[in-house]
Amino acid sequence: MAVCVGRVAGSCKTQEWCICTITEGIVAAPILWCRMRNMLMVDAYALNRLILRMYREGREVPLGSFQAWALEQLQSLLAFDSAWWGNAAVEPPALHEVFLHNCDESILRDYPPWLEQDFFRAALVASPGVTVNMSDLTTRARYVRTALYRQLGRRFKVEWSLGTLQMEPSSSLYEFLTLWRHDRRRPFSEAERQIKELVMPHLVEMHRAVRLRHFLRIPNVINREWAVVDARGILHEASPAFLALMSILWPHWPGSALPEPLLPSVCAGQAYLSSELRLDVTSCGHLRYLSTRSDGVLAQLSPREGEVATRYAKGETYSAIASSLSLSPATVRNHIAHCFRKLGVNNKAELAHRLEGKA
């Protein structure tokens, strides 16, 4: 006789492993496998059709309309009455940008004082990528006795919640989407929880793709060094070259928000100009697209580095540059290595491309 180790289906609120007796073999069965046995194939086919439709049709949806459009598509498979979808920080706990569906905007003012007391939020933060069903956390009788329900839930008709949180790779933020039902007699089911968990990564990636496509279509600002930030300067997306440049200019930069000197200009939607860096800032609602100016490439280099880089990109050899500028070939090589690092390039062709403002 052996044991099968796995988490009990429906045990989301405990997330503990159980041991069950079987006649032969030892099999590790994760919770998703246990739960997916209950998902009907018709649900799987419907989910697949929904995801395909969203990828295909979502390409043409403007950034400002995407979240409303995506929730409308989700309604065809998973019924809900209201929702919020946005970004927030874990430490310190704070809401950032939030899109509301069929919910009064006063929730954005009234919820923050309750944020640290929200047991549902705590469950989401504890399990990124896992969809949490309120009915797995508490009973209805206990929920309606909480101060959170009496002060907020009742007023905003949050009778049942189904939420998922995904961490953003470029920042300290997470993206969340919580669906609400207003009818206390209609809790979300386990099958609906599965659907939400499976679709959430696709929603996040589609939202990201729409956001990037919007900004990267802006004429004359496409660049190797670019970033998308919100009005607070929090990074949502950034190219490796942009991150490398920030680290060079601000060696102790932590990486989650823009360096402090950039914030006044960027938050105001204005270009940032200094002797070391020139950034164009293009606003779109609460987001900002940052791109180094093509005429600011040489401004990132010292005068000597700029001269060496220009000559090298035009085809001059180390020896020729050294002779023209009264430098040693070793010094020229060092200057070129510094230029490569500062401009985020790897060879002469990429350097020439950068200096021409084409990348």
DAPEVEN-V98903 format. One line per field, one symbol per residue. phi: phi as a letter, one per 40 degrees, with the letter a starting at -180 (. if undefined). psi: psi as a letter, one per 20 degrees, with the letter a starting at -180 (. if undefined). burial: # if it has 24 or more other ideal C-beta (glycine too) atoms within 12 Angstrom, else .. A space follows every 50 residues. Layout:
# DAPEVEN-V98903
phi->???
psi->???
burial->???
This chain:
# DAPEVEN-V98903
phi->.bbbcaccdgcdcbfbcbbbcbcagbbcbcdccdccdccccccccccccc cccccccccbccdcbcccccccccdcbbcabaabaababcbccacbcbbb bfaccccccccdccdcccccddccccbdgbcbbdcccaccccdccccdcc cbdcccgccabbbabbccccaccbbbabcbbccccbccccccccdccccd dccccccccccccdcccccgbcacbaabbcccgccbaacdcccccccccb dbcchcbcddcccdccccgbcbbacbabbcbbcagcbbbbaccccbcccc bcdccccccccccchccdccccccbfbcdccccccccccdcccgbbaccc ccccccgba
psi->paqpprpppjkhihkqqrpqprhqqopoorhhgghihipqhhggghgggg ggghgghihjpqgiigggghhhghhihoprhrqqpaqrqgoqppqdpppp olppiihhhhggiigijohgghhghhmpipppphiihrqggggiiqhggh hggghjknhqqoqqppqphiajrqpqopqqqioiimqqrhhhgggghhhg hggghggggggghghiipqjjpqhnrqpraiijpphqqqhhghgghhghn hjphihrqqghhgggghikqqpprihqppqopqnciqppppqqhjjghii qrgggggggggghiiqrgggggghjlrqhhhgggghggggghikrirggh ghgghikj.
burial->.....##.#..##...............#.#..##...#...#..##..# #.##...#..#.#..##.###.##..##############...####### #.#...#...#..##..####.###.##.#########....#..#.##. .##..#.###########.#############....############## .###.###.#######.#..#.#################.######.##. .....####..##.###.#.##...#########.#########.##### #...#########....#..#...#......#..##.###.####..#.. ##.##.#.#
